[in-house]
Amino acid sequence: MALFGVAGTGKTHIALSIGWHWLRDGHSVLYYQAEDLLDALRAGYSKWQGGDPNGYNAVLQFARNARLLILDDLGAHNETEWATSKLDQIVDYRYLHRKPLVATTNLALNRLPARIGDRLTEGVLIQLTGESYRRKGKTAKK
């Protein structure tokens, strides 16, 4: 499932609501903002280079195998070849093994890396429209 829309339209709120529902039913849920997941992978890789064989692999395997992965703000990360490759690796693994993924993004589907966008199109796509509730709340207070 992918939730698309401008900032403030409720994508994260909906994704986390799905996650709470899964947790209530006893399933494991992993939530990461895309940039934080990449940071955790980088830190794990540094540990791996320092002799810890589980640092990088632990993060990668948990992202691959959690019952539900919520990947928030996909496309908001600093787009490097490595970052795109790692996100693609996780999304592709989950796609091939039919593991549920909820992704949120401010980008249009065609602005995501091609393979990631292609994998997401096989699931449910929800476009959220409207203005940011954060901005709407600020103008209502004035």
C-alpha positions as CSV (number, residue, x, y, z in Angstrom):
1,M,0.0,0.0,0.0
2,A,1.3,3.4,-0.8
3,L,-0.2,6.7,0.4
4,F,0.6,9.7,-1.7
5,G,-0.1,13.4,-1.1
6,V,1.4,16.7,-0.1
7,A,2.7,17.2,3.4
8,G,0.1,17.5,6.1
9,T,-2.7,15.4,4.4
10,G,-2.6,12.6,7.0
11,K,-0.4,10.0,5.3
12,T,1.6,9.2,8.4
13,H,-1.4,9.2,10.6
14,I,-3.1,6.6,8.4
15,A,0.0,4.5,8.2
16,L,0.5,4.5,11.9
17,S,-3.2,3.7,12.4
18,I,-2.7,0.6,10.2
19,G,0.4,-0.3,12.3
20,W,-1.5,0.0,15.6
21,H,-4.2,-2.3,14.2
22,W,-1.6,-4.9,13.3
23,L,0.0,-4.6,16.7
24,R,-3.3,-5.1,18.4
25,D,-3.7,-8.3,16.4
26,G,-0.3,-9.5,17.7
27,H,1.8,-8.9,14.6
28,S,5.2,-7.3,14.6
29,V,5.4,-3.9,13.0
30,L,8.5,-1.9,12.1
31,Y,8.1,1.8,11.5
32,Y,10.9,3.9,10.0
33,Q,11.2,7.2,8.2
34,A,13.1,6.3,5.1
35,E,16.1,8.6,6.1
36,D,16.2,7.0,9.6
37,L,16.2,3.5,8.1
38,L,19.1,4.5,5.9
39,D,20.9,6.0,8.9
40,A,20.4,2.7,10.8
41,L,21.8,0.7,7.9
42,R,24.8,3.1,7.7
43,A,25.5,2.7,11.4
44,G,25.1,-1.0,11.2
45,Y,27.5,-1.1,8.3
46,S,30.1,0.9,10.3
47,K,29.7,-1.7,13.1
48,W,30.1,-4.5,10.6
49,Q,33.4,-2.9,9.4
50,G,34.4,-2.7,13.0
51,G,34.0,-6.4,13.5
52,D,30.4,-6.7,14.5
53,P,28.9,-9.2,12.0
54,N,25.3,-8.5,13.0
55,G,25.1,-4.7,12.9
56,Y,24.1,-4.2,9.3
57,N,22.5,-7.5,8.8
58,A,20.3,-7.2,11.9
59,V,18.7,-3.9,10.6
60,L,18.4,-5.2,7.1
61,Q,16.8,-8.5,8.1
62,F,14.4,-6.9,10.4
63,A,13.3,-4.5,7.7
64,R,12.9,-7.3,5.3
65,N,11.1,-9.7,7.7
66,A,8.9,-7.7,10.1
67,R,5.3,-8.8,9.6
68,L,4.5,-5.2,8.5
69,L,7.0,-2.5,7.5
70,I,5.8,1.1,7.5
71,L,8.2,3.2,5.4
72,D,7.4,6.9,6.0
73,D,8.5,9.8,3.8
74,L,9.9,7.6,1.0
75,G,11.7,9.9,-1.5
76,A,12.5,12.6,1.1
77,H,15.9,11.1,1.7
78,N,19.1,12.4,0.2
79,E,19.0,10.4,-3.1
80,T,22.3,8.7,-3.6
81,E,22.9,5.5,-5.6
82,W,23.6,3.7,-2.3
83,A,20.4,5.0,-0.6
84,T,18.2,4.1,-3.6
85,S,19.9,0.7,-3.9
86,K,19.2,-0.1,-0.2
87,L,15.6,1.1,-0.3
88,D,15.1,-0.9,-3.5
89,Q,16.6,-4.0,-1.9
90,I,14.1,-3.8,1.0
91,V,11.1,-3.0,-1.1
92,D,12.0,-5.6,-3.7
93,Y,12.5,-8.3,-1.1
94,R,9.2,-7.6,0.5
95,Y,7.5,-7.5,-2.9
96,L,9.0,-10.9,-3.9
97,H,8.1,-12.5,-0.6
98,R,4.6,-10.9,-0.5
99,K,5.3,-9.2,2.8
100,P,3.0,-6.2,3.6
101,L,4.5,-2.7,3.2
102,V,2.9,0.6,3.8
103,A,4.8,3.5,2.2
104,T,4.1,7.2,2.4
105,T,5.5,9.8,0.1
106,N,5.0,13.4,-0.9
107,L,6.2,12.5,-4.4
108,A,4.1,11.5,-7.4
109,L,4.6,7.8,-8.3
110,N,6.6,8.6,-11.4
111,R,9.1,10.7,-9.3
112,L,10.1,7.7,-7.1
113,P,13.0,5.5,-8.3
114,A,11.6,3.4,-11.1
115,R,11.9,0.0,-9.6
116,I,10.4,1.1,-6.3
117,G,7.6,2.9,-7.9
118,D,6.9,-0.1,-10.1
119,R,6.7,-2.4,-7.1
120,L,4.3,-0.1,-5.3
121,T,1.9,0.0,-8.2
122,E,1.1,-3.7,-7.6
123,G,-0.5,-2.8,-4.3
124,V,-3.2,-0.4,-3.2
125,L,-2.5,3.2,-4.1
126,I,-4.2,6.0,-2.2
127,Q,-3.9,9.6,-3.3
128,L,-4.7,12.0,-0.4
129,T,-5.7,15.5,-1.5
130,G,-6.4,18.8,0.2
131,E,-4.3,21.3,2.0
132,S,-2.0,20.6,5.0
133,Y,-3.9,20.3,8.2
134,R,-1.0,22.0,9.9
135,R,-1.3,25.1,7.8
136,K,-5.0,25.0,8.0
137,G,-4.9,24.9,11.8
138,K,-2.5,27.9,11.9
139,T,-4.7,30.0,9.7
140,A,-7.8,29.1,11.7
141,K,-6.1,30.3,15.0
142,K,-5.2,33.8,13.6
